Amino acid sequence: MYKSGEVAYQPLPLPDRVQKPDDQALAAAQAFLDYMRKRHSVRDYATRPVPEEVIAACIAAAGTAPSGANHQPWHFVAIADPAMKARIRAAAEEEEAAFYAGGAGDEWLAALEPIGTGTAKPHLTDAPWLIVVFAQRYGVTEDGQRYKNYYVPESVGIATGLLITALHHAGLVCLEHTPNPMKFLNELCGRPDHEKAVMILPVGWPADHATVPEVAKRKKPLAEILSVFRG
């Protein structure tokens, strides 16, 4: 975390070691892969509430992500208030109406057809929680001095990935909703102008009738996403 005046490098012995022998490492990696294959983006939520402590713990896990210069250029806003969720849904559906009315273009709409999306976003009010992810274009010290953040999109992307993984690990489901534009979220969530909302995650338990698009289970084979150069 950036702190004004701290410019010296101070090495620490590696504080935590979780390394395993090769066979155990492979078993752990395979077990994690199998578990992550059970992660799904879900639009149908149960009415069962989610304790705030669970949401906070998942966000704390996201906060452990690496970031450019360790500036941690993110902020997470967790929303359970029905009125706030309703306002977000109304704004999102207004934008989606323009998107599907021609703003997206034919190619984009054709790509979305197998996903089954549309202008209605009931998950934004059905889910017990919405987590809004903000990216901080720059930081501000306690005495009001501005400082530069580095690799902001990359850093926030890593943290969001950790958040989604933590939610899955807790048994929850979420959906990745990208607001564009949703500048009103800054005012609604009490965030400064130098932050930008980059994602809204509806979070909760899946409804009994929850479904996912069949096409979402089609993942590229390893051979298409991995290249290896052996010495």
URVEN-V252083 format. One record per residue. N is the residue number from 0. RES is the residue in one small letter. NEAR is the number of other ideal C-beta (glycine too) atoms within 12 Angstrom. Layout:
n->N res->RES near->NEAR
n->N res->RES near->NEAR
This chain:
n->0 res->m near->17
n->1 res->y near->25
n->2 res->k near->17
n->3 res->s near->15
n->4 res->g near->11
n->5 res->e near->13
n->6 res->v near->10
n->7 res->a near->7
n->8 res->y near->7
n->9 res->q near->7
n->10 res->p near->7
n->11 res->l near->7
n->12 res->p near->7
n->13 res->l near->8
n->14 res->p near->7
n->15 res->d near->8
n->16 res->r near->7
n->17 res->v near->9
n->18 res->q near->10
n->19 res->k near->13
n->20 res->p near->9
n->21 res->d near->10
n->22 res->d near->10
n->23 res->q near->13
n->24 res->a near->14
n->25 res->l near->13
n->26 res->a near->14
n->27 res->a near->17
n->28 res->a near->15
n->29 res->q near->14
n->30 res->a near->15
n->31 res->f near->17
n->32 res->l near->15
n->33 res->d near->12
n->34 res->y near->15
n->35 res->m near->17
n->36 res->r near->14
n->37 res->k near->18
n->38 res->r near->29
n->39 res->h near->25
n->40 res->s near->28
n->41 res->v near->34
n->42 res->r near->31
n->43 res->d near->24
n->44 res->y near->33
n->45 res->a near->22
n->46 res->t near->15
n->47 res->r near->20
n->48 res->p near->18
n->49 res->v near->31
n->50 res->p near->20
n->51 res->e near->17
n->52 res->e near->14
n->53 res->v near->27
n->54 res->i near->33
n->55 res->a near->23
n->56 res->a near->21
n->57 res->c near->34
n->58 res->i near->32
n->59 res->a near->19
n->60 res->a near->24
n->61 res->a near->36
n->62 res->g near->27
n->63 res->t near->21
n->64 res->a near->30
n->65 res->p near->22
n->66 res->s near->30
n->67 res->g near->26
n->68 res->a near->21
n->69 res->n near->20
n->70 res->h near->29
n->71 res->q near->29
n->72 res->p near->38
n->73 res->w near->43
n->74 res->h near->34
n->75 res->f near->39
n->76 res->v near->31
n->77 res->a near->35
n->78 res->i near->33
n->79 res->a near->24
n->80 res->d near->17
n->81 res->p near->17
n->82 res->a near->13
n->83 res->m near->26
n->84 res->k near->35
n->85 res->a near->20
n->86 res->r near->23
n->87 res->i near->36
n->88 res->r near->30
n->89 res->a near->23
n->90 res->a near->28
n->91 res->a near->37
n->92 res->e near->26
n->93 res->e near->22
n->94 res->e near->28
n->95 res->e near->28
n->96 res->a near->18
n->97 res->a near->16
n->98 res->f near->24
n->99 res->y near->22
n->100 res->a near->14
n->101 res->g near->11
n->102 res->g near->17
n->103 res->a near->22
n->104 res->g near->13
n->105 res->d near->12
n->106 res->e near->9
n->107 res->w near->15
n->108 res->l near->20
n->109 res->a near->11
n->110 res->a near->13
n->111 res->l near->21
n->112 res->e near->16
n->113 res->p near->15
n->114 res->i near->22
n->115 res->g near->16
n->116 res->t near->28
n->117 res->g near->20
n->118 res->t near->21
n->119 res->a near->19
n->120 res->k near->32
n->121 res->p near->22
n->122 res->h near->36
n->123 res->l near->38
n->124 res->t near->29
n->125 res->d near->31
n->126 res->a near->42
n->127 res->p near->34
n->128 res->w near->44
n->129 res->l near->43
n->130 res->i near->46
n->131 res->v near->40
n->132 res->v near->46
n->133 res->f near->35
n->134 res->a near->36
n->135 res->q near->35
n->136 res->r near->27
n->137 res->y near->22
n->138 res->g near->32
n->139 res->v near->22
n->140 res->t near->17
n->141 res->e near->12
n->142 res->d near->10
n->143 res->g near->10
n->144 res->q near->14
n->145 res->r near->16
n->146 res->y near->25
n->147 res->k near->19
n->148 res->n near->30
n->149 res->y near->22
n->150 res->y near->22
n->151 res->v near->30
n->152 res->p near->22
n->153 res->e near->21
n->154 res->s near->31
n->155 res->v near->36
n->156 res->g near->26
n->157 res->i near->26
n->158 res->a near->40
n->159 res->t near->38
n->160 res->g near->27
n->161 res->l near->27
n->162 res->l near->38
n->163 res->i near->34
n->164 res->t near->24
n->165 res->a near->31
n->166 res->l near->40
n->167 res->h near->27
n->168 res->h near->22
n->169 res->a near->27
n->170 res->g near->21
n->171 res->l near->35
n->172 res->v near->36
n->173 res->c near->42
n->174 res->l near->38
n->175 res->e near->29
n->176 res->h near->35
n->177 res->t near->23
n->178 res->p near->33
n->179 res->n near->20
n->180 res->p near->18
n->181 res->m near->33
n->182 res->k near->18
n->183 res->f near->20
n->184 res->l near->37
n->185 res->n near->24
n->186 res->e near->17
n->187 res->l near->26
n->188 res->c near->30
n->189 res->g near->15
n->190 res->r near->26
n->191 res->p near->19
n->192 res->d near->16
n->193 res->h near->20
n->194 res->e near->30
n->195 res->k near->31
n->196 res->a near->38
n->197 res->v near->34
n->198 res->m near->34
n->199 res->i near->40
n->200 res->l near->44
n->201 res->p near->41
n->202 res->v near->49
n->203 res->g near->37
n->204 res->w near->27
n->205 res->p near->33
n->206 res->a near->21
n->207 res->d near->12
n->208 res->h near->12
n->209 res->a near->21
n->210 res->t near->18
n->211 res->v near->23
n->212 res->p near->19
n->213 res->e near->11
n->214 res->v near->15
n->215 res->a near->21
n->216 res->k near->16
n->217 res->r near->12
n->218 res->k near->14
n->219 res->k near->9
n->220 res->p near->8
n->221 res->l near->10
n->222 res->a near->8
n->223 res->e near->9
n->224 res->i near->9
n->225 res->l near->9
n->226 res->s near->8
n->227 res->v near->8
n->228 res->f near->5
n->229 res->r near->4
n->230 res->g near->3
